[in-house]
Amino acid sequence: MPKRVEGTIKNREVGKVIEITEKQKKNMLHALGLDYKKKPYRNYYCCSENHEGWKDLVEKGLATKRESSLLSRGDVYFFVTEEGSKLLGVKLPKD
């Protein structure tokens, strides 16, 4: 059973608790470049469309998904949302 990481996101309407796995947390940090740098410098993660961890993050509102071009053989891009960055306790990089 994967280890669960619990994070709390509070907004103006209602506070909510969202659980993610340690692997999901690592993937989100990698998407932001935080496995290499101290400050986020990017926001994307390219992988198979059937990546269960990212699909779960999208369903929870912590990430978004965008189809890539025909040349990429079915890969998709996932992006950490503002809600996801709050869960991680980091700011998204500026465009």
TIRO-2110 file (N, C-alpha, C; in Angstrom, 1 decimal):
// TIRO-2110
0.8, -1.2, 0.0, N, 1, A
0.0, 0.0, 0.0, CA, 1, A
0.9, 1.2, 0.0, C, 1, A
0.7, 2.2, -1.0, N, 2, A
1.5, 3.4, -1.0, CA, 2, A
1.3, 4.2, 0.2, C, 2, A
2.4, 4.8, 0.7, N, 3, A
2.3, 5.8, 1.8, CA, 3, A
1.5, 7.0, 1.3, C, 3, A
0.5, 7.4, 2.1, N, 4, A
-0.3, 8.6, 1.8, CA, 4, A
0.3, 9.8, 2.5, C, 4, A
0.3, 10.9, 1.8, N, 5, A
0.7, 12.2, 2.4, CA, 5, A
-0.6, 13.0, 2.5, C, 5, A
-0.8, 13.6, 3.6, N, 6, A
-2.0, 14.4, 3.8, CA, 6, A
-1.6, 15.9, 3.7, C, 6, A
-2.4, 16.6, 2.9, N, 7, A
-2.1, 18.0, 2.8, CA, 7, A
-3.4, 18.8, 3.0, C, 7, A
-3.4, 19.9, 3.5, N, 8, A
-4.6, 20.7, 3.8, CA, 8, A
-4.5, 22.0, 2.9, C, 8, A
-5.6, 22.2, 2.2, N, 9, A
-5.8, 23.4, 1.4, CA, 9, A
-7.0, 24.1, 2.0, C, 9, A
-6.7, 25.3, 2.3, N, 10, A
-7.8, 26.2, 2.9, CA, 10, A
-8.1, 27.3, 1.9, C, 10, A
-9.4, 27.5, 1.6, N, 11, A
-9.8, 28.6, 0.8, CA, 11, A
-10.9, 29.4, 1.6, C, 11, A
-11.4, 30.4, 1.0, N, 12, A
-12.3, 31.3, 1.6, CA, 12, A
-13.6, 30.6, 2.0, C, 12, A
-14.1, 29.7, 1.1, N, 13, A
-15.4, 29.1, 1.4, CA, 13, A
-15.3, 28.0, 2.4, C, 13, A
-14.4, 27.1, 2.2, N, 14, A
-14.4, 25.9, 3.1, CA, 14, A
-13.0, 25.3, 3.0, C, 14, A
-12.5, 24.9, 4.2, N, 15, A
-11.2, 24.2, 4.2, CA, 15, A
-11.4, 22.7, 3.8, C, 15, A
-10.5, 22.1, 3.1, N, 16, A
-10.6, 20.7, 2.8, CA, 16, A
-9.3, 20.0, 2.9, C, 16, A
-9.4, 18.7, 3.1, N, 17, A
-8.2, 17.9, 3.3, CA, 17, A
-8.1, 17.0, 2.1, C, 17, A
-6.9, 17.0, 1.4, N, 18, A
-6.7, 16.2, 0.2, CA, 18, A
-5.5, 15.3, 0.5, C, 18, A
-5.7, 14.0, 0.2, N, 19, A
-4.6, 13.1, 0.4, CA, 19, A
-4.0, 12.7, -1.0, C, 19, A
-2.6, 12.7, -1.0, N, 20, A
-1.9, 12.3, -2.2, CA, 20, A
-0.8, 11.3, -1.7, C, 20, A
-0.3, 10.5, -2.7, N, 21, A
0.8, 9.6, -2.3, CA, 21, A
2.1, 10.3, -2.3, C, 21, A
3.1, 9.7, -1.8, N, 22, A
4.4, 10.3, -1.8, CA, 22, A
4.9, 10.4, -3.2, C, 22, A
4.6, 9.4, -4.1, N, 23, A
5.0, 9.4, -5.5, CA, 23, A
4.3, 10.6, -6.2, C, 23, A
3.0, 10.8, -5.9, N, 24, A
2.4, 12.0, -6.6, CA, 24, A
3.0, 13.3, -6.1, C, 24, A
3.4, 13.4, -4.9, N, 25, A
4.1, 14.6, -4.4, CA, 25, A
5.4, 14.8, -5.1, C, 25, A
6.2, 13.7, -5.3, N, 26, A
7.5, 13.7, -6.0, CA, 26, A
7.3, 14.1, -7.4, C, 26, A
6.2, 13.6, -8.1, N, 27, A
6.0, 14.0, -9.5, CA, 27, A
5.6, 15.4, -9.6, C, 27, A
4.8, 16.0, -8.7, N, 28, A
4.4, 17.4, -8.7, CA, 28, A
5.7, 18.2, -8.5, C, 28, A
6.5, 17.9, -7.6, N, 29, A
7.7, 18.6, -7.3, CA, 29, A
8.6, 18.6, -8.6, C, 29, A
8.7, 17.4, -9.2, N, 30, A
9.5, 17.3, -10.4, CA, 30, A
9.0, 18.2, -11.5, C, 30, A
7.6, 18.2, -11.7, N, 31, A
7.0, 19.1, -12.7, CA, 31, A
7.4, 20.5, -12.5, C, 31, A
7.6, 20.9, -11.3, N, 32, A
8.0, 22.3, -11.0, CA, 32, A
9.5, 22.5, -11.0, C, 32, A
10.2, 21.4, -11.2, N, 33, A
11.7, 21.5, -11.2, CA, 33, A
12.3, 21.5, -9.9, C, 33, A
11.6, 21.2, -8.8, N, 34, A
12.1, 21.3, -7.5, CA, 34, A
12.9, 20.1, -7.0, C, 34, A
13.1, 19.2, -7.9, N, 35, A
14.0, 18.1, -7.6, CA, 35, A
15.4, 18.5, -8.0, C, 35, A
15.5, 19.6, -8.7, N, 36, A
16.8, 20.1, -9.2, CA, 36, A
17.2, 21.4, -8.7, C, 36, A
16.2, 22.3, -8.4, N, 37, A
16.5, 23.6, -8.0, CA, 37, A
15.7, 23.9, -6.7, C, 37, A
16.0, 25.1, -6.1, N, 38, A
15.4, 25.5, -4.9, CA, 38, A
14.1, 26.3, -5.2, C, 38, A
14.0, 26.9, -6.4, N, 39, A
12.8, 27.7, -6.7, CA, 39, A
12.2, 27.0, -8.0, C, 39, A
10.9, 27.0, -8.0, N, 40, A
10.2, 26.5, -9.2, CA, 40, A
10.6, 27.3, -10.5, C, 40, A
10.9, 26.6, -11.5, N, 41, A
11.3, 27.3, -12.8, CA, 41, A
10.5, 26.8, -14.0, C, 41, A
9.7, 25.8, -13.8, N, 42, A
8.9, 25.2, -14.9, CA, 42, A
7.6, 24.7, -14.3, C, 42, A
6.7, 24.3, -15.2, N, 43, A
5.4, 23.7, -14.7, CA, 43, A
4.9, 22.8, -15.8, C, 43, A
5.5, 21.6, -15.9, N, 44, A
5.0, 20.6, -16.8, CA, 44, A
5.6, 19.2, -16.5, C, 44, A
4.8, 18.2, -16.9, N, 45, A
5.2, 16.8, -16.7, CA, 45, A
4.7, 16.0, -17.9, C, 45, A
5.6, 15.5, -18.7, N, 46, A
5.2, 14.8, -19.9, CA, 46, A
5.2, 13.3, -19.6, C, 46, A
4.1, 12.6, -19.9, N, 47, A
4.1, 11.2, -19.7, CA, 47, A
2.9, 10.5, -20.4, C, 47, A
2.7, 9.3, -20.2, N, 48, A
1.6, 8.5, -20.8, CA, 48, A
0.3, 9.1, -20.3, C, 48, A
-0.7, 9.1, -21.2, N, 49, A
-2.0, 9.5, -20.9, CA, 49, A
-2.6, 8.7, -19.8, C, 49, A
-2.2, 7.4, -19.7, N, 50, A
-2.8, 6.5, -18.7, CA, 50, A
-2.1, 6.5, -17.3, C, 50, A
-1.4, 7.6, -17.0, N, 51, A
-0.6, 7.7, -15.8, CA, 51, A
-1.6, 7.9, -14.6, C, 51, A
-1.9, 6.8, -13.9, N, 52, A
-2.9, 6.9, -12.8, CA, 52, A
-2.7, 7.9, -11.8, C, 52, A
-1.4, 8.1, -11.4, N, 53, A
-1.2, 9.2, -10.3, CA, 53, A
-1.6, 10.5, -10.8, C, 53, A
-1.3, 10.9, -12.0, N, 54, A
-1.6, 12.2, -12.5, CA, 54, A
-3.1, 12.3, -12.8, C, 54, A
-3.7, 11.3, -13.3, N, 55, A
-5.2, 11.3, -13.5, CA, 55, A
-5.9, 11.6, -12.2, C, 55, A
-5.4, 11.0, -11.1, N, 56, A
-6.0, 11.2, -9.8, CA, 56, A
-5.8, 12.7, -9.3, C, 56, A
-4.6, 13.3, -9.6, N, 57, A
-4.4, 14.7, -9.3, CA, 57, A
-5.3, 15.6, -10.0, C, 57, A
-5.5, 15.3, -11.3, N, 58, A
-6.5, 16.1, -12.1, CA, 58, A
-7.9, 16.0, -11.5, C, 58, A
-8.3, 14.8, -11.1, N, 59, A
-9.6, 14.7, -10.5, CA, 59, A
-9.8, 15.4, -9.2, C, 59, A
-8.7, 15.6, -8.5, N, 60, A
-8.7, 16.3, -7.2, CA, 60, A
-8.5, 17.8, -7.4, C, 60, A
-8.3, 18.3, -8.7, N, 61, A
-8.1, 19.7, -8.9, CA, 61, A
-6.7, 20.2, -8.7, C, 61, A
-5.7, 19.3, -8.5, N, 62, A
-4.3, 19.6, -8.2, CA, 62, A
-3.5, 19.8, -9.4, C, 62, A
-4.0, 19.3, -10.6, N, 63, A
-3.3, 19.4, -11.8, CA, 63, A
-4.3, 19.5, -13.0, C, 63, A
-3.8, 19.9, -14.1, N, 64, A
-4.6, 19.9, -15.3, CA, 64, A
-3.8, 19.1, -16.4, C, 64, A
-4.5, 18.7, -17.4, N, 65, A
-4.0, 17.9, -18.5, CA, 65, A
-4.2, 18.5, -19.8, C, 65, A
-3.2, 18.4, -20.7, N, 66, A
-3.3, 18.9, -22.1, CA, 66, A
-2.7, 17.9, -23.0, C, 66, A
-3.4, 17.6, -24.1, N, 67, A
-2.9, 16.7, -25.1, CA, 67, A
-1.8, 17.3, -25.8, C, 67, A
-0.8, 16.5, -26.2, N, 68, A
0.3, 17.1, -26.9, CA, 68, A
0.1, 16.8, -28.4, C, 68, A
1.1, 17.2, -29.2, N, 69, A
0.9, 17.1, -30.7, CA, 69, A
0.9, 15.6, -31.1, C, 69, A
0.6, 15.4, -32.4, N, 70, A
0.5, 14.1, -33.0, CA, 70, A
1.9, 13.4, -33.0, C, 70, A
2.9, 14.2, -33.0, N, 71, A
4.3, 13.7, -33.1, CA, 71, A
4.8, 13.1, -31.8, C, 71, A
4.1, 13.3, -30.7, N, 72, A
4.5, 12.8, -29.4, CA, 72, A
4.0, 11.4, -29.1, C, 72, A
3.4, 10.7, -30.0, N, 73, A
2.9, 9.3, -29.8, CA, 73, A
2.0, 9.1, -28.6, C, 73, A
1.1, 10.0, -28.4, N, 74, A
0.1, 9.8, -27.4, CA, 74, A
0.4, 10.3, -26.0, C, 74, A
1.6, 10.9, -25.8, N, 75, A
2.0, 11.4, -24.5, CA, 75, A
1.1, 12.7, -24.3, C, 75, A
1.0, 13.0, -23.0, N, 76, A
0.2, 14.2, -22.6, CA, 76, A
1.1, 15.0, -21.6, C, 76, A
0.7, 16.3, -21.5, N, 77, A
1.4, 17.2, -20.5, CA, 77, A
0.4, 17.4, -19.3, C, 77, A
1.0, 17.3, -18.1, N, 78, A
0.2, 17.6, -16.9, CA, 78, A
0.9, 18.9, -16.3, C, 78, A
0.1, 19.7, -15.7, N, 79, A
0.5, 21.0, -15.1, CA, 79, A
0.0, 21.1, -13.7, C, 79, A
0.8, 21.5, -12.7, N, 80, A
0.3, 21.7, -11.4, CA, 80, A
-0.5, 23.0, -11.3, C, 80, A
-1.7, 22.9, -10.7, N, 81, A
-2.6, 24.0, -10.5, CA, 81, A
-2.2, 24.9, -9.3, C, 81, A
-2.8, 26.0, -9.2, N, 82, A
-2.6, 26.9, -8.0, CA, 82, A
-2.9, 26.1, -6.7, C, 82, A
-4.0, 25.3, -6.8, N, 83, A
-4.4, 24.5, -5.6, CA, 83, A
-3.3, 23.5, -5.3, C, 83, A
-2.7, 22.9, -6.3, N, 84, A
-1.6, 21.9, -6.1, CA, 84, A
-0.4, 22.6, -5.5, C, 84, A
-0.1, 23.8, -6.0, N, 85, A
1.1, 24.5, -5.4, CA, 85, A
0.9, 24.8, -4.0, C, 85, A
-0.4, 25.2, -3.6, N, 86, A
-0.7, 25.5, -2.2, CA, 86, A
-0.5, 24.2, -1.4, C, 86, A
-0.9, 23.1, -1.9, N, 87, A
-0.7, 21.8, -1.1, CA, 87, A
0.7, 21.6, -0.9, C, 87, A
1.6, 21.8, -1.9, N, 88, A
3.0, 21.6, -1.7, CA, 88, A
3.7, 22.7, -0.9, C, 88, A
3.0, 23.9, -0.8, N, 89, A
3.6, 25.0, 0.0, CA, 89, A
4.6, 25.8, -0.8, C, 89, A
4.4, 25.8, -2.2, N, 90, A
5.3, 26.6, -3.0, CA, 90, A
4.5, 27.5, -4.0, C, 90, A
5.1, 28.4, -4.5, N, 91, A
4.5, 29.3, -5.5, CA, 91, A
4.8, 28.8, -6.9, C, 91, A
3.8, 28.9, -7.8, N, 92, A
4.1, 28.5, -9.2, CA, 92, A
5.0, 29.5, -9.8, C, 92, A
5.9, 29.0, -10.8, N, 93, A
6.8, 29.9, -11.5, CA, 93, A
6.0, 30.9, -12.3, C, 93, A
6.6, 32.0, -12.5, N, 94, A
6.0, 33.1, -13.3, CA, 94, A
6.3, 32.7, -14.8, C, 94, A
5.3, 33.0, -15.6, N, 95, A
5.5, 32.7, -17.1, CA, 95, A
6.6, 33.4, -17.7, C, 95, A
END
